[in-house]
Each structure stands twice: as structure tokens, then as C-alpha cells.
Amino acid sequence: MYDPLTTSSPGIGEPYPESYWAKNVQTPTPNPLIGHIDTPVAIIGAGYTGLSCAWHLAKNYQIPAVVLEANQIGWGCSGRNAGFVLNGTGRLSWTQIQSQWGAHTANRLYAEYRQGIDTVTDLIEQGKIACDKQTGGYLKVAHKASLVSGLQQQAGLLQQQFQDPVRFIDAKTLQQQYLNSEEAHGALLFPYCFGIQPLKLARGYAQLACEQGAQLYSHSPVTQWHKDKDKTVLTTSEGTVSADKVVIATNGYTPRQFHPGVDNRHFPVLSSVIVTEPLTDQQLKACGLKAGLMVMDTRSLKYYYRLLPDNRILFGGRGAIRGKDANHPCYRQRLLGALIQSFPQLRELQVAHFWSGWVSVSLDDYPRICQADEAGNLFYSMGYCGSGVSFSTQAGKRLAQRVAGDNTLPDLPFFQSPLPRFPLARARRVGLWAFYHFGRLKDRFG
Ligand SMILES: Cc1cc2nc3c(=O)[nH]c(=O)nc-3n(C[C@H](O)[C@H](O)[C@H](O)COP(=O)(O)OP(=O)(O)OC[C@H]3O[C@@H](n4cnc5c(N)ncnc54)[C@H](O)[C@@H]3O)c2cc1C
């Protein structure tokens, strides 16, 4: 599998992974950039960030951008994720956010996150995007009884400070109404979060952006850059683009040594997913998993799962450390083992699909949407730390504002500084290995 820490190109026109999402979606006809074009804005990467940016530029500022994608629309995380549309991004808890920036900024961040969900909803409605929306809410489950009081405290903070409609669900109600798991001792229910088919969402965004005047090119990896007076010239496999402004929307798939503005400012980490065969009526009854519900646990190394519309379970968690190990059956087996540990009544269940994707982790656990040069011609948004379905869509909207010179951005930490560089960039994987070992011990004995 492509490894962004060791490879300088994500490929040319690579097919979608053999995921459950790609199974019934036809690969679009390739549309590579051939020859030379001029554009006010070139966007590199056709995931949610790049596509949302293209749509908002065209719709709100009448700026028709060119989007260059190395492989297929939504080939990166946007076509591979679990489809949880959540309230937030990064890895900081609300308590950490408050102590780092104070209550006032925490309130504004909360508003931005909720707006992210609204922005996804708005695009789905505007494009009439058929992305199999499931509205059961998001459940954050205490996998140990000792973690229940922490969840109750969180519920209090969210309700009082942000008027969030979150509800605490006790163990008995949880088992009777939501899921019958051995690792569910209490939970928080966020009723406004929802699930989607991620690849259909990405392709819906692409269609919206095109209808609004953006030009999308697949099979067109950007391999080189140079300056020509005030313009930036991007070279792809069969063409060149001369742009006034460039947006890097390559996130966890940003190739090695791509541009000094982003090199070593994030850490690509694998997240993996299995999708099972459809559950029988008996299995459905035994696990009691409520339709439409999206679930994540309280582990340091989190597991997440949901029941899909055709009664399969999608179950995800951390993957391998290196790209070359990503498809090793042991990672598929580990996810199945974790699923069966939560639901021993499903021990006969078989895996039908297994795939992985690169999420972008920032050094200080929150993303940036920023200008990357003094002249104001280069921008990027990345570092969502594995929680980016709603936030990348919102980030695309904010990027469009920045690129268009619209000064009405809210005053938030995302916009105020670049992503910090990793001090020992070469040691990132050793650090991840140590973190996984520590996390495993903490989850077992902590
Ligand atoms: C298994 C998994 C499960 C996840 N589940 C969830 C979830 O349930 N909820 C949630 O909120 N988040 C989830 N995420 C994270 C979420 O999917 C991402 O944060 C989000 O999709 C990022 O979108 P993006 O547009 O920024 O990047 P991507 O979708 O990764 O797009 C980047 C694109 O850039 C392209 N590219 C790279 N280099 C070049 C180049 N040189 N030239 C041209 N193109 C290039 C790549 O081909 C790729 O298509 C998950 C991620 C994974 C991997």
C-alpha cells in the first residue's frame, strides 16, 4: 500500500481499494489533465477538503478552481472512512480545550464544530446527494465501569457550557435499548450526529463543485512545483497548471518531501476497517445493536463500529504502522477479535471486507487551516487526527474564505498558526510503536 512517509507519489489513477463502499460504485471515466491551463486557484487533492473548498470558492466567490487528484475522486480517506459525521476534530478533550484557550474560545470552537455538521447537511441537501444517511446518533461508550463517572462529568460540562443536547445513558438502558455488549457500562448519546456512505458523499461533493464551475482532473498527480513570476506552476503526469494561488488538500496522503510548507508538519497514521457479512435475524437480536447508531469506545486505542443499512457491522480501529504491512491478515483478525470480545454472541461472524487509510495526525492534536507563505499564495488544511468527515467539509469552506481574501473568519486557534513541525520527524514511527504498546497496557490494566 502507498506509504506517504517513504514514497514521493501516491500513484497515477490507482483504483479504489476493495472496500465495501467502492464495491457497488462505478469507477468514473478517467479525466486526466492533458496540456496546459491557467487558473486563479489550483487545489491539490479531491477529498472532502479539496472538493468543499472548490465548491465554496465557486458558489460564494465566483472563483472557478481547478482540482488535481492523483487517483480517483475520494480515493484517500474521504472514500475509505467509517462515515461518522461527528461534532469535532483533533484529539483534545473539552477539558483540555478549556484549560488551553479558556471558556470563551471553547464556546467558539464548539460553534464551529456544530457548523461543520450543518455544512455537511447543507451540501447533502443542495446536491440532493444520495449517501445513505443514517440518523441514529453517536454513542460514546465506557468500555469499563470505572470510566462511567468521567462520561457523566463530560455530559454535565457539555450541557451546561454549550447547551449540547447530549444525554447520559446508564448501563441497563444501554443494554436494553442500544446494544447488548459485554464492554458497555454507560454511554453518552449525541443525537444530532449521523452516518453516511463516505464515497457517495465525496462523489456528490465532486458533482456539486463541477456544476458550480470547478474543473476536476483525476489521474493527475502533482509531481513538481516551480515559481514563474507571480504564478505557481504545477506539473502533473501529462500537463501543467499555472495558478495564482495553490491549496494543498492532500492531508494524510501528502507525499514525502512534497513542499517545505507542509513537510514533517503532520504524521500519517493507518486506521483500518472490517465489514462483516450481513447478520442473521438471530445475530441481530443477540447483539441488540440499534440501527443507525454509531459507536466509539473510551479506549486510548479506540474501536468504532456501526450497523450498516444492510445489517453488516463495520468495525474499525488502529492499523499497521507501515504501509507495506497494511494488508497483512493479522490486522483484519485483530479487528474481528475485538468485535467478538465486545459481542461474544457474534463469534460465528465472517469478515467480507478489510481496508485501511492514512489519517493525518498533528503534533499538538488539532488541525490548522492556514496560509503557508508570506505572499498569501499557498494554503493548506490538515491534521484532523482521524476525525475529519464533518470538519474537512467545514475546513474547505474556511479555506475558500481565506483564499478569496474574505476577512470574516472567526477568531479560532486553527487559523492563527501553522502546524508545528515534528522535532524528530524520522523517529515518528518508533514513537507510534511505543504509543501503541503503552495504549494496549493502559486499556487492559488502567
Ligand atoms: C479507516 C478510516 C476511518 C475513518 N472514519 C472516520 C469517521 O467515521 N469520521 C470522521 O470524522 N473521520 C473519519 N476518518 C478521517 C476522515 O476520513 C478524514 O479526516 C477526511 O476524509 C480527510 O479528507 P481530506 O479531503 O482532507 O483528505 P483525503 O480524503 O485523504 O484526500 C487527499 C487526496 O489527496 C490526493 N493526493 C495526495 N497527493 C497528491 C498529489 N501529489 N497530487 C494530487 N493528488 C494528491 C490523494 O490521492 C487523496 O485522494 C477516517 C479515516 C480512515 C482512514
The ligand as an SDF file (V2000), in Angstrom:
LIG
                    3D

 53 58  0  0  0  0  0  0  0  0999 V2000
  -10.4120    3.8980    8.0850 C   0  0  0  0  0  0  0  0  0  0  0  0
  -10.7830    5.3330    8.3720 C   0  0  0  0  0  0  0  0  0  0  0  0
  -11.9480    5.6290    9.0560 C   0  0  0  0  0  0  0  0  0  0  0  0
  -12.2900    6.9630    9.3230 C   0  0  0  0  0  0  0  0  0  0  0  0
  -13.5070    7.2170    9.8890 N   0  0  0  0  0  0  0  0  0  0  0  0
  -13.8760    8.4950   10.1290 C   0  0  0  0  0  0  0  0  0  0  0  0
  -15.1770    8.7670   10.6390 C   0  0  0  0  0  0  0  0  0  0  0  0
  -16.0100    7.8800   10.7890 O   0  0  0  0  0  0  0  0  0  0  0  0
  -15.4780   10.0530   10.9440 N   0  0  0  0  0  0  0  0  0  0  0  0
  -14.5870   11.0710   10.7700 C   0  0  0  0  0  0  0  0  0  0  0  0
  -14.9050   12.2270   11.0950 O   0  0  0  0  0  0  0  0  0  0  0  0
  -13.3710   10.8430   10.1830 N   0  0  0  0  0  0  0  0  0  0  0  0
  -13.0120    9.5950    9.8440 C   0  0  0  0  0  0  0  0  0  0  0  0
  -11.8210    9.3530    9.2190 N   0  0  0  0  0  0  0  0  0  0  0  0
  -10.9940   10.5070    8.8070 C   0  0  0  0  0  0  0  0  0  0  0  0
  -11.5950   11.2330    7.5740 C   0  0  0  0  0  0  0  0  0  0  0  0
  -11.9300   10.2840    6.6030 O   0  0  0  0  0  0  0  0  0  0  0  0
  -10.5840   12.2540    7.0270 C   0  0  0  0  0  0  0  0  0  0  0  0
  -10.2580   13.1650    8.0570 O   0  0  0  0  0  0  0  0  0  0  0  0
  -11.1120   13.0450    5.8300 C   0  0  0  0  0  0  0  0  0  0  0  0
  -11.7080   12.2260    4.8680 O   0  0  0  0  0  0  0  0  0  0  0  0
   -9.9670   13.8320    5.2130 C   0  0  0  0  0  0  0  0  0  0  0  0
  -10.3670   14.3610    3.9750 O   0  0  0  0  0  0  0  0  0  0  0  0
   -9.3310   15.1500    3.0920 P   0  0  0  0  0  0  0  0  0  0  0  0
  -10.0530   15.6550    1.8950 O   0  0  0  0  0  0  0  0  0  0  0  0
   -8.6470   16.1960    3.8950 O   0  0  0  0  0  0  0  0  0  0  0  0
   -8.1980   14.1000    2.6800 O   0  0  0  0  0  0  0  0  0  0  0  0
   -8.2980   12.7900    1.7710 P   0  0  0  0  0  0  0  0  0  0  0  0
   -9.6920   12.3470    1.5910 O   0  0  0  0  0  0  0  0  0  0  0  0
   -7.3310   11.8090    2.3060 O   0  0  0  0  0  0  0  0  0  0  0  0
   -7.8280   13.2890    0.3360 O   0  0  0  0  0  0  0  0  0  0  0  0
   -6.4870   13.5720    0.0000 C   0  0  0  0  0  0  0  0  0  0  0  0
   -6.3390   13.3080   -1.5140 C   0  0  0  0  0  0  0  0  0  0  0  0
   -5.1130   13.9040   -1.9520 O   0  0  0  0  0  0  0  0  0  0  0  0
   -4.6690   13.1370   -3.0480 C   0  0  0  0  0  0  0  0  0  0  0  0
   -3.2370   13.4380   -3.2920 N   0  0  0  0  0  0  0  0  0  0  0  0
   -2.1910   13.1920   -2.4800 C   0  0  0  0  0  0  0  0  0  0  0  0
   -1.0540   13.6270   -3.0750 N   0  0  0  0  0  0  0  0  0  0  0  0
   -1.3970   14.1550   -4.2770 C   0  0  0  0  0  0  0  0  0  0  0  0
   -0.6570   14.7510   -5.3290 C   0  0  0  0  0  0  0  0  0  0  0  0
    0.6810   14.8790   -5.2760 N   0  0  0  0  0  0  0  0  0  0  0  0
   -1.3150   15.2000   -6.4250 N   0  0  0  0  0  0  0  0  0  0  0  0
   -2.6680   15.0760   -6.4970 C   0  0  0  0  0  0  0  0  0  0  0  0
   -3.4250   14.4940   -5.5190 N   0  0  0  0  0  0  0  0  0  0  0  0
   -2.7850   14.0400   -4.4320 C   0  0  0  0  0  0  0  0  0  0  0  0
   -4.9010   11.7050   -2.6010 C   0  0  0  0  0  0  0  0  0  0  0  0
   -4.9310   10.8190   -3.7050 O   0  0  0  0  0  0  0  0  0  0  0  0
   -6.2460   11.8250   -1.8860 C   0  0  0  0  0  0  0  0  0  0  0  0
   -7.3380   11.4770   -2.7100 O   0  0  0  0  0  0  0  0  0  0  0  0
  -11.4310    8.0360    8.9240 C   0  0  0  0  0  0  0  0  0  0  0  0
  -10.2560    7.7300    8.2230 C   0  0  0  0  0  0  0  0  0  0  0  0
   -9.9340    6.3910    7.9410 C   0  0  0  0  0  0  0  0  0  0  0  0
   -8.6850    6.0880    7.1660 C   0  0  0  0  0  0  0  0  0  0  0  0
  1  2  1  0
  2  3  1  0
  2 52  2  0
  3  4  2  0
  4  5  1  0
  4 50  1  0
  5  6  2  0
  6  7  1  0
  6 13  1  0
  7  8  2  0
  7  9  1  0
  9 10  1  0
 10 11  2  0
 10 12  1  0
 12 13  2  0
 13 14  1  0
 14 15  1  0
 14 50  1  0
 15 16  1  0
 16 17  1  0
 16 18  1  0
 18 19  1  0
 18 20  1  0
 20 21  1  0
 20 22  1  0
 22 23  1  0
 23 24  1  0
 24 25  2  0
 24 26  1  0
 24 27  1  0
 27 28  1  0
 28 29  2  0
 28 30  1  0
 28 31  1  0
 31 32  1  0
 32 33  1  0
 33 34  1  0
 33 48  1  0
 34 35  1  0
 35 36  1  0
 35 46  1  0
 36 37  1  0
 36 45  1  0
 37 38  2  0
 38 39  1  0
 39 40  1  0
 39 45  2  0
 40 41  1  0
 40 42  2  0
 42 43  1  0
 43 44  2  0
 44 45  1  0
 46 47  1  0
 46 48  1  0
 48 49  1  0
 50 51  2  0
 51 52  1  0
 52 53  1  0
M  END
$$$$
